[in-house]
Amino acid sequence: MFNINGGRRAALGAAGAGLLALSLTACGEKENTDQPGAGPSVTATADTSLAAKVPDAIKSDGKIVVGTDSTYAPAEYLDNDGKTVVGFDVELFNAVAAKLGLKAEFVSAPFGDIISGVNSGKYEIGVSSFTVNDERKAQANMVSYFQVGTQWVTKKGNPAGVALDNACGKKIAVQKDTVQVEDITKRSKACTDAGKPAITVEQFPGQDAATAAVMSGKDDAMLADYPVGVYAVTQSNDALELLEKQYEAAPYGYVVAKDQAQFAEAIRDATKALIVDGSYQTVLDKWKVGDGAITDPAINP
């Protein structure tokens, strides 16, 4: 997600929770093979030469401790048990870890705490749909692995008549501390500079609550990363629709501590190996996000 910093999660009332259950169906329904993520998990075989690149301090316990904000379906979110983190980010990084001869242990955390947690050693990596940008590259090593843009979503039929180039006077939901906040704030300023009503920007700590606000009609539209917008629409029982096309595509990156350059190289090379052997594309296609595939993972691109 195009997040700059900050935590995410909102408390929903009973109505909001009901709408969320409708809009963000979790993977308990995976017996339906049309569901994103349906089918057996993709596995990877350890590569001893790649495993040797992982610093001893990280591989000594046989696992990689991963900080993730599990509110962002279909990238990372909680399964029906309320504990297990699933999603395309999760399945892909499980394969990266396996290629390095390790297991991934996902720990749910507020989004804004993950980079500082990586740098403090609380987490060994951050995997949470982090968009690579200059601010993040100044704080950590970012290893690119996916690419997406911003997508708008409205209720079916766009009853409020929202337009990307003229949302003046509309109520728009976004997740707090994301680049989408910056995007919609600039659009609102353009409205007021032109003498038109400002956009009412409602920021939610979690994307789940932002989606529920549009489902309920409380807000007219939302902005999110493309896979999240598509997933919300597919899980909405035909209540939501995409508005125009995604724009401003940018890479996602794994977050590795600044002083762990060798580990960043191992993560990059393991991702490259998955691309070469086809596992990478298989995971993305399984989750119906194959259009975001890249061919050249890099450190701080």
N, C-alpha and C positions, 0 to 999 in steps of 0.2 A: 504494500500500500504506500501511497505517497506520503508517508509520515515523516515529520521533521523531528518531533520529540513528544514526550508526554504519555500519561497513562490513559487507559481506555477501559470503561465498563459502566453501564448504566443500570439502575434498578428499575424494573418494569412492574407496573401494577398488573392485576389479573387480566385486564383487557389486553395490555401490551404483551404479556406473556403468551396469551392465546394467539394473537396475531403472529407473534414470533414463531410459535410452533408451526403455524401454517406456512409462513414465508420461508423458514429455514429448516426444512425437513432434514434431519440428520441421517447418518448412514445406516440406521436400523432398517431402512427400506431397501437395502442393496440387493435383495432377491430380485428386484426389478432391474434388469440389466441395462435399462435406459438411464438409470440414475448415475450421476457422476461418481466415480470411485467403485462402481460395482465390479465384482469379480475378485479373484485371489490377489493377494499382494505380490508385487513384483520383487523378486529377490536378486541379489547380486553376489558374485563370488569374490572372495578376498584376493587381492593382488599383493603378493609379498613385497614387491619392490615399492609399491605405493605405501603399504603399511609401514615400511622402514622409514618413511619420511615423517611420520607422526612423532612429535617429541615424546620422550619417555614419560614426562610428567603428566601427559594427557592419556597415553595408552596404557599406563601401568594398571589401571583398574578395569580395563577392557571395555570402557564405555566413554561416550562423549556426552557431557551434560549440556543440554540445549535449553536456552531461555526462549519462550514463545508466548505470545498473547493469543490465547485460544478462543477468540471471538470473531474470527475472520473467515467464515466459510466461503468458498471451498478450500482455502489454503491451509488454515489451521483452526480447528474447532473441536469441541468436546463431543464425543460419541454419546449414544443414549444412556450409557452408564454414568454420565456426568463426570467421569474421571479420565478416560482414555482420550488422548489428543489424536485426531485423525485429520486427513486432508492431503492435497497434492504436495504441499510443501513437506509434510511429514513423511509421506511415502517416498518421495524423492530423496530426502536427506537420510532416511533409513537405508536406502540403497547406497548413498555416498559413504555412510559409516561402514556398511558391510564391505564395500570395496576396500576400505582401509583395515578390515579385519576387526571392526569394533561394532558395538551396539550403540544406538542413540537413546538417551533417556530424556524425554521431553518434560520440562517443568513449566507450568503455566505461571505467567508473570504479567504485571502491568507493562504495556508496551514501552512507556517512557523510562522504565527501569532497566530495560534489557541491555542497552549499550554500556551503561555504567556498570551493570552487573558483569558483563563480559570483561570489561577492563579491570574490575576488582578481583576477578577470579571466581566469582559466585557461579557463573556459567562459563563453559569453555567455548561456546559459540552461540550466536543469536540467529534463529531461523524463524522469521515472522513477517515475511513479505516486505522487507525493508527496501525501499527504493534507494538506489545509489545516487547520492548527490554530494556536493562539495563539503557540506557541513558534516556529513557522516564520515567521509573519507578523511577529514581532519581529526576525527575521534577514534577511528578504528580502520582495520583493513576490511575492505568490502570485496567479496568474491562473487562476481556476477554469475547468474544461472538461469535467468528467465527475463522476459520483457513484456510489459503491459503499459497501457495508457489509461486515461480517465474516461469513465462511462457515466452518462446520466440515465436515471430510471424514473419513470412516472407510473401513476396508476394506469390501468388499461384504458386506452383511448385518449390519454392525456387530457382529462376533463378541465384542468386548470389552464390549458393552453400555454404551457411552459415552452419557451424557446431558448436555446443555448445563447444566442446573441442578444436576447432581450427577456431576461427573467425578472425585470424590474417589478417590484411590488409583490413578488411571489414568496412563498415560504419554502426554503430549501434546507434539507437535512444533510449533514456531513458528520463524519467522525472527527472528534476533537484531535487537534495537533497533527493533522494531515496536510499534505500539500493541497488537497481539495479545499481546505479552509482558505488558504491563500488565494486559490483560484476564484472561489465564489466571492471573497472579499473584494478582489480587484473588479469583478463584474459589478458588484454593488456600487462601488465608487464611481464606475463609469456611468451607472444609472443616475446617481445624484449629481455628478458633474454635468449631465445633460438635462438636469432639471426634472428628472423622473423619480418616482418613489424608490427608496432603497430596497434591496432584497433583505428579507428577514432570514437571517442565517441561524439555524438551530444546530448547535454542536452537541453531539452525544459522546460519552466516554467509550461506547462500544458500537461497532457497525451493526450489530444485531438490533439495537434500539433504534438506530437511524432507519433501518429497513422497516421496522414495525411502525414508525411514525408515518411513513409513506403509505403503507398498507392500510392504516387506520383512516387516512385522509387528513390527519393532523398537519402534515406537510405536503406540499404539492409535488416535490421531486427530491431526489437525492443524487449526490455525486459519490462515486467509489471507484476503486480499481476495476478494470474491465472484467476479470474473472468473477469478482464478487457481484458485480451488477448482473452478469449473465446468470450466475447461480441463483441469485435472489428471484429473478424472473422465472427460471425453470422450476423453482420450488414454490411459487406463489399461487398455484392452482388457477393460472390465467388472470390473476388480479393485477399484475404489473407488466410493464413493457419497457424495452430499451428505447431511449430517445436519441436519435441520430447515431453516429458512430463514435468509437473511442478516439482520443486525440492525445498528443504529447506523450508518446510511448517512451518509456525509460526502463533500464534494467533493475531487477531485484538483485540483492546481494546478501550472501551470508556474512554475518558480522563476526570478525575475528579480532582479538586484541592487537593493538599496535605493535606490541613487543613479541608477537607470535607469527612472524613472517614465514617461518618454515612450515607451521601448521596451515597457514593460508595457502601456501604452495601445494601442500598435500591435498587440501580440499579442492582446489582448482583442478589438479591433475586427476583426482578421483571422479570429478564431474565430467571432465573430458573423456575419461575411460567409459563412463556410462553412455555418453553420446556416441562414441565409436561402436560399442557393442549393441546399441539399440534400446537398452533398458530405459534410458532417459526419455526417449520419445514415447515408449510404451506407457510409462507412468503418466505423462502429460495427456496422452490420448485417452487413457482410461478415465481420467478426471475431466475430459472434454475441454482441456485448455491447451491443446497442442499448438495452436496458433502463436503461443507465446514462447515457443522454443527458440533457443539461440544455438549457434554452432561454435562459439569461441569464448568460453568462460575465461575471465581475466580478473586480476587483482587490481582494484581501484581503477576501473576503466574510465 
